[in-house]
Amino acid sequence: MAFGPPPPPLPESTPTAVTGARKRRRTVLVGVLGISLAAGLAGGGWLLLRDEDTAAHAQGKPSPTAPQAPDDIRQNVEKRPASVDGQLTFGVEVPKVPVGAVLPAPGAWVSEKIYAKGQDSAVVGYATDTSEPAWTLELPGQLCAAAKHITVDGRTAVVSEDGKRAGPNRPRACSILTVFDVDTGRQVFRKTMPDAQVATQLTADVAITRGVVASAWGDGSVAYDLDTGKQVWKSRATSQCRDTGFGGGRELLAVVECGDENREFRVQRIDARTGEPQWTYKVDSGIQRVSVLSSDPPVIGITAGDVLETDVITLDDQGRHQARIALKDNHYQPNCNNDTTDGVESCRTAVVSEDRLYLPTEERYEAGEPANEIVAFSLTTGKAVQKFDGRPGLMIWPLRMSGDRLIAYRQGGGWTNGAVLSLDPATGKQSIWLVVPVPEGINGLMRPKETQVIFERGRLYFAATGILGPDKEGEEYALEDNPLTVGFQGM
């Protein structure tokens, strides 16, 4: 798909009824998936005990690898693009799907030459310079979960159902784990996970850390060596606790749920090679959900009697409580979406550095005042220590750390362009790294709280996490109506 030069700033316009309807459908995607996939997990209480592979255990924990070794988690440090004048250079339309269908599309990853996107029952790699498909990795069934991270040499993982569905409302077990190479689409290995027959799109979870991929589904968990595909450990049932998900990256954190009616949560740092807990943090009682904002340093989000995260808790390297940051009735917004295929690593607008947590505030509508701010909190004390203002009418969102700088996106709209910003915590300075035109009709996708956003190698991508079928037979979507992904880069 080819694109022309960047459009001029667009006049403010009112979305059409169709566009508005589609935007609303995207917003309720989680609810629709929840209805279509509702399948209660059967089974009594059992004890969480991870069985490590004997041979792997005998070898012991491997020596720490050098920074940015091939199987380490990629942490690119960005450079300011040669030109800050951005243009729409990349676009992927939604694939043809049945009328009214709501299909999962978790996972998006970027390498130097490839943008890879999960969609329905496949992962497709697109050339970053042309948007043309470069490879397709077919999966046995619909996607269930996708790892957030990617290794230095370009490997990541997804979980899918074990076969094609007999009907749209007849889900299959999310029991197939596939590790693949983002650059080539090559399948590194594919495994049928043991005891995962009860895993669904609402419970499946997958994460990668140094040399290991781990998956949990609420009734069990398993981990494999990223190089060989050899199982290194799994959980087995003998009590009342179960792994519900993993946070990956530089370390591996497990969210463990215990009990049924009076459930309690624990967070454990796991030795990725053996499955053994290195420490355990017991979350306060009365908590409904736990998210992982960062595995290293360990930072978690908790939901106490509400549908949204109510607090963030920071831990030290030994799993001891450091600070609690109250989100004040959603005033600070990590935007966690744990009831989707995002798993426990679902907080789209929370960024953690070595010593700070960055959160956007809620939008406000005071004339002449910034629409919101990004507030930095100390991980040690939990106190606010800095803020970066948006602009009147323009929200600002944290995306990720790049070395010691914070990469953020300032949202555009019908009347002005968006921008990728580099924020310097040492000076408080904001630098524009990429001006982002907002073509009419695509603005609904370009909202970090509802979309997976990636800024990598000077390119900015907005990726939908679900696929919406047409409203009626014979209707086809153009890119501007319902894009799967759009991308921008400097001219």
ChimeraX attribute file (.defattr): number of C-alpha atoms within 10 A of each C-alpha:
attribute: neighborCount
match mode: 1-to-1
recipient: residues
	/A:1	13
	/A:2	11
	/A:3	12
	/A:4	8
	/A:5	10
	/A:6	17
	/A:7	13
	/A:8	12
	/A:9	16
	/A:10	15
	/A:11	11
	/A:12	11
	/A:13	11
	/A:14	11
	/A:15	15
	/A:16	10
	/A:17	9
	/A:18	11
	/A:19	17
	/A:20	14
	/A:21	13
	/A:22	19
	/A:23	19
	/A:24	12
	/A:25	15
	/A:26	22
	/A:27	14
	/A:28	12
	/A:29	19
	/A:30	20
	/A:31	13
	/A:32	16
	/A:33	20
	/A:34	15
	/A:35	10
	/A:36	13
	/A:37	17
	/A:38	14
	/A:39	15
	/A:40	8
	/A:41	12
	/A:42	7
	/A:43	8
	/A:44	12
	/A:45	15
	/A:46	16
	/A:47	14
	/A:48	22
	/A:49	20
	/A:50	21
	/A:51	16
	/A:52	20
	/A:53	18
	/A:54	11
	/A:55	9
	/A:56	17
	/A:57	15
	/A:58	10
	/A:59	10
	/A:60	10
	/A:61	12
	/A:62	9
	/A:63	6
	/A:64	8
	/A:65	12
	/A:66	8
	/A:67	11
	/A:68	14
	/A:69	15
	/A:70	16
	/A:71	20
	/A:72	23
	/A:73	25
	/A:74	19
	/A:75	18
	/A:76	13
	/A:77	12
	/A:78	16
	/A:79	12
	/A:80	14
	/A:81	17
	/A:82	11
	/A:83	13
	/A:84	18
	/A:85	18
	/A:86	26
	/A:87	22
	/A:88	23
	/A:89	23
	/A:90	24
	/A:91	25
	/A:92	20
	/A:93	16
	/A:94	21
	/A:95	15
	/A:96	13
	/A:97	15
	/A:98	15
	/A:99	14
	/A:100	12
	/A:101	14
	/A:102	22
	/A:103	22
	/A:104	25
	/A:105	26
	/A:106	26
	/A:107	25
	/A:108	28
	/A:109	23
	/A:110	22
	/A:111	17
	/A:112	12
	/A:113	16
	/A:114	23
	/A:115	24
	/A:116	26
	/A:117	25
	/A:118	28
	/A:119	23
	/A:120	22
	/A:121	21
	/A:122	19
	/A:123	24
	/A:124	20
	/A:125	26
	/A:126	24
	/A:127	18
	/A:128	21
	/A:129	14
	/A:130	14
	/A:131	21
	/A:132	16
	/A:133	16
	/A:134	18
	/A:135	18
	/A:136	17
	/A:137	17
	/A:138	14
	/A:139	22
	/A:140	16
	/A:141	22
	/A:142	27
	/A:143	28
	/A:144	32
	/A:145	31
	/A:146	27
	/A:147	29
	/A:148	22
	/A:149	23
	/A:150	25
	/A:151	23
	/A:152	18
	/A:153	17
	/A:154	22
	/A:155	27
	/A:156	27
	/A:157	28
	/A:158	28
	/A:159	30
	/A:160	28
	/A:161	27
	/A:162	20
	/A:163	17
	/A:164	15
	/A:165	14
	/A:166	9
	/A:167	7
	/A:168	13
	/A:169	12
	/A:170	11
	/A:171	21
	/A:172	21
	/A:173	19
	/A:174	29
	/A:175	25
	/A:176	24
	/A:177	25
	/A:178	21
	/A:179	24
	/A:180	20
	/A:181	19
	/A:182	30
	/A:183	22
	/A:184	17
	/A:185	21
	/A:186	14
	/A:187	15
	/A:188	16
	/A:189	17
	/A:190	16
	/A:191	15
	/A:192	16
	/A:193	22
	/A:194	13
	/A:195	16
	/A:196	21
	/A:197	17
	/A:198	20
	/A:199	26
	/A:200	26
	/A:201	29
	/A:202	23
	/A:203	24
	/A:204	34
	/A:205	32
	/A:206	31
	/A:207	29
	/A:208	33
	/A:209	26
	/A:210	22
	/A:211	20
	/A:212	23
	/A:213	30
	/A:214	30
	/A:215	30
	/A:216	27
	/A:217	27
	/A:218	23
	/A:219	26
	/A:220	26
	/A:221	30
	/A:222	25
	/A:223	28
	/A:224	26
	/A:225	18
	/A:226	24
	/A:227	14
	/A:228	11
	/A:229	17
	/A:230	15
	/A:231	20
	/A:232	24
	/A:233	25
	/A:234	24
	/A:235	22
	/A:236	18
	/A:237	16
	/A:238	13
	/A:239	14
	/A:240	15
	/A:241	24
	/A:242	28
	/A:243	27
	/A:244	24
	/A:245	29
	/A:246	33
	/A:247	32
	/A:248	29
	/A:249	23
	/A:250	18
	/A:251	19
	/A:252	26
	/A:253	30
	/A:254	26
	/A:255	25
	/A:256	22
	/A:257	22
	/A:258	20
	/A:259	15
	/A:260	11
	/A:261	6
	/A:262	9
	/A:263	14
	/A:264	19
	/A:265	25
	/A:266	17
	/A:267	24
	/A:268	22
	/A:269	25
	/A:270	18
	/A:271	15
	/A:272	25
	/A:273	24
	/A:274	22
	/A:275	25
	/A:276	16
	/A:277	16
	/A:278	12
	/A:279	15
	/A:280	18
	/A:281	16
	/A:282	14
	/A:283	17
	/A:284	11
	/A:285	11
	/A:286	13
	/A:287	17
	/A:288	17
	/A:289	21
	/A:290	27
	/A:291	25
	/A:292	26
	/A:293	28
	/A:294	25
	/A:295	23
	/A:296	20
	/A:297	20
	/A:298	26
	/A:299	24
	/A:300	25
	/A:301	25
	/A:302	22
	/A:303	18
	/A:304	16
	/A:305	12
	/A:306	12
	/A:307	13
	/A:308	21
	/A:309	27
	/A:310	22
	/A:311	20
	/A:312	23
	/A:313	20
	/A:314	26
	/A:315	20
	/A:316	15
	/A:317	14
	/A:318	12
	/A:319	19
	/A:320	14
	/A:321	16
	/A:322	15
	/A:323	18
	/A:324	19
	/A:325	20
	/A:326	15
	/A:327	18
	/A:328	11
	/A:329	13
	/A:330	15
	/A:331	15
	/A:332	25
	/A:333	25
	/A:334	28
	/A:335	19
	/A:336	28
	/A:337	21
	/A:338	20
	/A:339	18
	/A:340	25
	/A:341	29
	/A:342	27
	/A:343	31
	/A:344	30
	/A:345	26
	/A:346	22
	/A:347	23
	/A:348	23
	/A:349	26
	/A:350	24
	/A:351	23
	/A:352	23
	/A:353	20
	/A:354	12
	/A:355	11
	/A:356	23
	/A:357	23
	/A:358	28
	/A:359	26
	/A:360	26
	/A:361	21
	/A:362	15
	/A:363	18
	/A:364	14
	/A:365	11
	/A:366	10
	/A:367	9
	/A:368	9
	/A:369	13
	/A:370	19
	/A:371	20
	/A:372	25
	/A:373	23
	/A:374	25
	/A:375	19
	/A:376	23
	/A:377	20
	/A:378	19
	/A:379	26
	/A:380	15
	/A:381	14
	/A:382	19
	/A:383	14
	/A:384	15
	/A:385	12
	/A:386	15
	/A:387	17
	/A:388	22
	/A:389	19
	/A:390	21
	/A:391	16
	/A:392	15
	/A:393	20
	/A:394	19
	/A:395	24
	/A:396	29
	/A:397	30
	/A:398	27
	/A:399	23
	/A:400	22
	/A:401	21
	/A:402	18
	/A:403	12
	/A:404	13
	/A:405	17
	/A:406	20
	/A:407	23
	/A:408	25
	/A:409	29
	/A:410	22
	/A:411	23
	/A:412	23
	/A:413	22
	/A:414	18
	/A:415	13
	/A:416	18
	/A:417	20
	/A:418	21
	/A:419	24
	/A:420	27
	/A:421	24
	/A:422	23
	/A:423	21
	/A:424	15
	/A:425	17
	/A:426	8
	/A:427	7
	/A:428	11
	/A:429	11
	/A:430	17
	/A:431	14
	/A:432	17
	/A:433	23
	/A:434	27
	/A:435	22
	/A:436	27
	/A:437	24
	/A:438	27
	/A:439	19
	/A:440	18
	/A:441	20
	/A:442	19
	/A:443	17
	/A:444	23
	/A:445	24
	/A:446	23
	/A:447	19
	/A:448	21
	/A:449	18
	/A:450	20
	/A:451	20
	/A:452	23
	/A:453	24
	/A:454	19
	/A:455	21
	/A:456	17
	/A:457	17
	/A:458	20
	/A:459	19
	/A:460	23
	/A:461	24
	/A:462	24
	/A:463	28
	/A:464	28
	/A:465	25
	/A:466	24
	/A:467	23
	/A:468	26
	/A:469	22
	/A:470	19
	/A:471	16
	/A:472	10
	/A:473	10
	/A:474	7
	/A:475	11
	/A:476	16
	/A:477	16
	/A:478	11
	/A:479	17
	/A:480	18
	/A:481	19
	/A:482	25
	/A:483	23
	/A:484	24
	/A:485	26
	/A:486	22
	/A:487	23
	/A:488	24
	/A:489	23
	/A:490	19
	/A:491	15
